[in-house]
Amino acid sequence: MTAKHKTNAGYFFGLSIMGLATAWYFNFLAVLGREDYLADGFTSNVDWVYSLDLLIGGIAGMSVIIIEGRRLKMRFLWAYIALAFVTAFAFVFPLFLAMRELRLSRIELAGGKLKRYVFDEHAVIAWVPSDVDATTPVLVMNDGHNMFDPATSTFGATWGLLDALRDRKPGGSRIRGDRKPLIIGVTYVRGDGRLRGIEYGPTDIWAKHPELLEHLPAEWARTGADGNAYHELIAHKILPTIAAEFGVELVRERTAIGGSSMGALTSLYGLAKHPDVYGTALAYSTHWPIGGNALVDAYIEMLPAAGNHRIWSDGGTIELDALYLPYQRHFAQRMADLGYREGVDYIEASYPNTGHSELWWAGRVEHPINWWLDPNEPKSTPDKPTVWVGKTQD
């Protein structure tokens, strides 16, 4: 449950308990005193004010219960109406509002729940589907603070994953597949943006090709286990711990890692370092310009041979993404040299007139995920083979 809905529900539950307690207490006194509810309730003008106020307000409130309850597909609406006549409307209406908050939270969380963790100073937030079991797919996303909550997002916008997971009529959810994945968002150490480039950087490549660091921030020149330790933490601690908590069996073919920009680069690096853990890497707006074709070639040297892995890499054509297309095409060619088949186990997708931010990625967040979950997703339009379209919404 989200914090907002939890607070609201607690408030309404408190009012409901107060309404029940006060109604039963004074009803008890009225019964003991053999008071006449009709006569005493309409004796003076003040009595009429209170009684009619409650009557008209109660009718309006019951209408709200029926109309809003049907809209949100809440169950047992008749029970609220029946309880109002045998207990008190002051109990029933706040109770309905509290249950409405729980329902809204469930809708907002796409039927799942969010759980927060901290692993070695790395904040982690996981979306857990309601039907999680041993065969649930698992998706690790870098920059986890940008995944679900605008309050923690760097620029106040998220990837829209909850919206993409939410069931809609008509058309269903944007993220399809037989099973919704367990999504684990991992944030760089202490949430310190200055350390993002270090942890998300390909440590082994920097050490082997120090010339690639020439135009990058000086602190990125560190060698050692920065990027490697980050992926060790995910592969050998975060993933196994959370999977075990929910009874998920980790299988390479059902486990993917994804991210955007530097998060995309580190997703490819994570797959290269742990090909036994991840079967797929999903790279949105892959940040190739920090090293150009030389960086592409260095990644190709690290990636596993074709056959057991799948890779998605995309980019837009405006903002920072406008610089990406030549390197993206070079990566596609080198992937072909490595034996990856375009459209089968590798996708190189272009999104015209899109740029470099969470708002743009939210608009296509489901495309790589759907391709991972279902390899039979349509790959492109016939006349523009590098422009991804995916299935249309019914």
QUIHU-V140157 format. One line per field, one symbol per residue. phi: phi as a letter, one per 40 degrees, with the letter a starting at -180 (. if undefined). psi: psi as a letter, one per 20 degrees, with the letter a starting at -180 (. if undefined). burial: + if it has 24 or more other C-alpha atoms within 12 Angstrom, else -. A space follows every 50 residues. Layout:
BEGIN
phi=???
psi=???
burial=???
END
This chain:
BEGIN
phi=.ccccccccccccccccccccccccccccccccfcccccccbcbccdcdc ccccccccccccccdcccccccfccfcccccccccbbacccccccccccc cccccccccfgbabbbabbfgbcbbbcbccbdaccccbbcbcfdcccbbd cbcdbgbbcgcccccccbbchgcccbgcbcccbbcbbcdfgcdccccccc ccdcccccbccccdbbddcccdbhbccccdcccccbbcdcccccdbgccc bdcbbbbaibfcccdccccccccbcccbcabbbcfdccdcagcccdcccd cccccchbbbbbbbacbbfcccccdccccccccccccchccdgbbabbbb bdgbbbadcccccbdccccccccaccddcacccbcbbcbgcccc
psi=pqhghgggggghhghgggggghghghgghgghjlqoggghikgrhggggg ghgggghgggghggggghgghjlqrlhhhggghhhieqhiggghgghghg hgghggghjkibqppqrpoljopppppoqhkpahjpqpopprlhijghoh hiqgjjqaikghghhppqprhaqhobqhppqppoppqrpjkohhighghi qnghgghhmhhiihjrqhiiiprbkfhghghggghiggghghghhjkpoo pghjprprrqchhgghghggghhmiigpiqpooplpmhiiibhhhghhgh hhqqqqgjqqppparajrbhihihghhghgggghhghijpopifjppoqp nqkqbmrhhghhijhhghghhghnijpphrqhinijophaqqp.
burial=++--+--++--++-+++-++--+--------------------------- -------+--++--++--+--+-+--+--++--+--++++++++++++++ +++++++++++++++++++--++++++++--+--+++++++++++++++- --+----+++++++++------+++++-+++++++++++-+---++++++ ++++++-----++------++++--++++++++++--+++-++--+-+++ -++++++++++++++++++++++++-++++++++++++++++++++++++ -+++++-++++++++++---++++++++++++-++--+-+++++++++++ +--+++++-++++++++++++++++-+-++-----++++++---
END
